[in-house]
Amino acid sequence: MKTHNPENERTKRRYFAYLKEAKRFSEGSLDGVAKALNRFEGYTRFKDFRAFHIEQAIAFKRHLSEQTSLRTGDRLSKATLHATLNALRGFFVWLAGQPGYRSRMAYADADYFNLSEKETRVAKAVREQRVPTLEQIKYVIRRMPSATEIDRRNQALIALALLTGARDGAIASLKLKHVDLAEGRLIQDAREVHTKFSKTFSTFFFPVGDEVLSVLSEWVNHLQKDLFWSPDDPLFPATRVALGDGQQFAVCGLDRRHWRNATPIRRIFKEAFTRVDLEYFNPHSFRKTLAQLGEKLCQTPEQFKAWSQNLGHEQVMTTFSSYGAVASGRQAEIIRSLSRPKKPEAEVISQMKALLNSTGSAPR
């Protein structure tokens, strides 16, 4: 049974290089495109891309809508269908301009990788996401074991995620020198820290409680004063595994190197939540928790702008639109409270204008 097409592989390699270098796609995004192309090639039994015609796209859409998810056993969601078809459309638009393919397909042929308007609206619908509360996260941190160095590393890791909202990829690459306890900040230097879009910025510790800061401080002091690690050593070192008794591989403490990726961090989060019988929340969900906390604590547009910058957002509307969705329970509470206005109307209007001006979207 044919499992690949050599010519297609060479073409895909050029396309992935284009996405990575010209379009600046992340590794995760590239994986999504590769998966979509593999689905299509599997359906066509790895025919040469030069043999593409619009009937293939139409038939593939029908085939894809009938597939089931290996994880849930249900039909693929509209969001999955949309993402897969969108990735294929992008590929065939690019392919139509490449030598050897221009005479065989038109740019418009790629438009057949689409969903109906109704299906597209369903795929793009924003659904309320569950977000951990500040109290839940602090409860998890308190209940985590702290008997060993690895235990304390794991506890400090989750404490730092709450204090800073740093993404898991950034956390995995942090060095000791990136934490400034005296100033209460995390220096996310893109030359060494894997930040999103390679942005460099400082995050000052969010006001989430002294007990959380204490966990991180004790860990940093342990590395610096007890182990005598240097500023360039990892803040959260990988776990060292070696042959133990009985010639079995076993955990043997800390390794003086960084994790290769963020997978171990997500595993630590999952174990921490499940061991106290709470729903698992991934590291990124902490950013939503902090965004919601900011909505409660910030009293002026300037304060929320600073809060937004602390999350690494250049535009405050990014925080509002991507992280600031109001939970339905809180929505009801706010609507009911509007019968008792606390601020003069003129003051509210003035603050909203100031906020919009700060984003470059002033009302006309």
Order of alpha helices (4+ residues) and beta strands (2+ residues): alpha-alpha-alpha-alpha-alpha-alpha-alpha-alpha-beta-beta-beta-alpha-beta-beta-alpha-alpha-alpha-alpha-alpha
